[in-house]
Amino acid sequence: MSASAELWLLMLGCAGATYLWRGLGVLLSGRLEPRSALFEWISCVAYALVAGLIARIIVVPSGLLAQTGMMERLLACAVAYAAYRLSRGNMFIGLLGGVLFFAGIIYLRGAIH
């Protein structure tokens, strides 16, 4: 089998798997209770995974982020949280505030060093 045929087969397999789960979701959506204990558990697990990922990025960064200081990362998180709270829970404003603050710190650090 050629490389091109293998790529097409892989792409079709990925699309099939994606649309299979989407189709099952559409078929089962009317029968599921979103306020059930199962969905609350799934929600808690999802939040825990996101929190763990964020903690790992802050405490043990990799790549270019590893070249930044812990204090810079923690300050950016604090600014993001403050922007989130001050904007009455607007996630976009919180994220934008943290990213812009972090980018500003990195820029100033580069200009100073």
C-alpha positions in Angstrom: 0.0 0.0 0.0 1.3 3.4 -0.9 1.9 6.2 1.6 -0.8 8.3 0.0 -3.3 5.4 0.4 -2.3 4.9 4.0 -2.9 8.6 4.8 -6.3 8.5 3.1 -7.2 5.3 5.1 -6.1 6.9 8.3 -8.1 10.1 7.6 -11.2 8.0 6.8 -10.7 6.0 10.0 -10.4 9.2 12.1 -13.4 10.8 10.5 -15.4 7.6 11.0 -14.6 7.4 14.7 -15.4 11.1 15.1 -18.8 10.9 13.4 -19.7 7.6 15.1 -19.4 9.2 18.5 -21.2 12.4 17.3 -24.0 10.2 15.9 -24.4 8.2 19.1 -24.5 11.5 21.0 -27.4 12.7 18.8 -29.3 9.4 19.2 -28.8 9.3 23.0 -29.2 13.0 23.8 -32.9 12.8 24.4 -32.5 9.9 26.9 -29.8 11.4 29.0 -30.4 13.4 32.2 -27.7 16.1 32.4 -28.3 16.7 36.1 -27.7 13.1 37.0 -25.0 11.9 39.4 -23.0 10.4 36.5 -22.8 13.7 34.7 -21.9 15.5 37.9 -19.0 13.0 38.4 -17.9 13.5 34.7 -17.9 17.3 35.2 -15.8 17.0 38.4 -13.3 14.7 36.6 -13.1 17.2 33.7 -12.4 20.1 36.1 -9.8 18.0 38.0 -8.0 17.2 34.7 -7.9 20.9 33.7 -6.7 21.9 37.2 -4.0 19.3 37.1 -2.9 20.4 33.7 -2.7 24.0 34.7 -0.8 23.1 37.9 1.7 21.1 35.9 2.2 24.0 33.4 2.8 26.4 36.2 5.0 24.1 38.5 6.8 22.0 35.9 6.7 23.8 32.6 8.2 22.5 29.4 9.6 24.0 26.2 9.9 27.8 26.1 7.7 28.2 29.2 10.5 26.4 31.2 12.7 29.4 30.5 10.4 31.7 32.5 10.5 32.1 36.2 8.0 30.6 38.6 7.1 34.1 40.0 6.3 35.3 36.5 3.9 32.4 35.9 2.3 32.8 39.3 1.8 36.6 38.9 0.2 36.0 35.5 -2.2 33.6 37.1 -3.0 36.1 39.8 -3.7 38.8 37.2 -5.8 36.5 35.2 -7.9 35.6 38.2 -8.2 39.3 39.2 -9.3 40.2 35.7 -11.8 37.3 35.7 -13.3 38.4 39.0 -13.4 42.1 38.1 -15.1 41.4 34.8 -17.9 39.5 36.7 -16.8 36.1 35.5 -15.9 36.8 31.9 -13.5 34.0 31.0 -12.2 35.8 27.9 -11.3 38.9 29.8 -9.5 36.8 32.5 -7.5 34.9 29.9 -6.7 38.0 27.9 -5.5 39.8 31.1 -3.3 37.0 32.1 -1.8 36.5 28.6 -1.1 40.2 28.1 0.4 40.5 31.6 2.6 37.5 31.0 3.7 38.7 27.6 4.5 42.1 29.0 6.6 40.6 31.8 8.6 38.5 29.3 9.0 41.5 27.0 10.3 43.7 29.8 12.6 40.9 31.1 14.1 40.6 27.6 14.5 44.4 27.4 16.2 44.6 30.8 18.6 41.6 30.4 
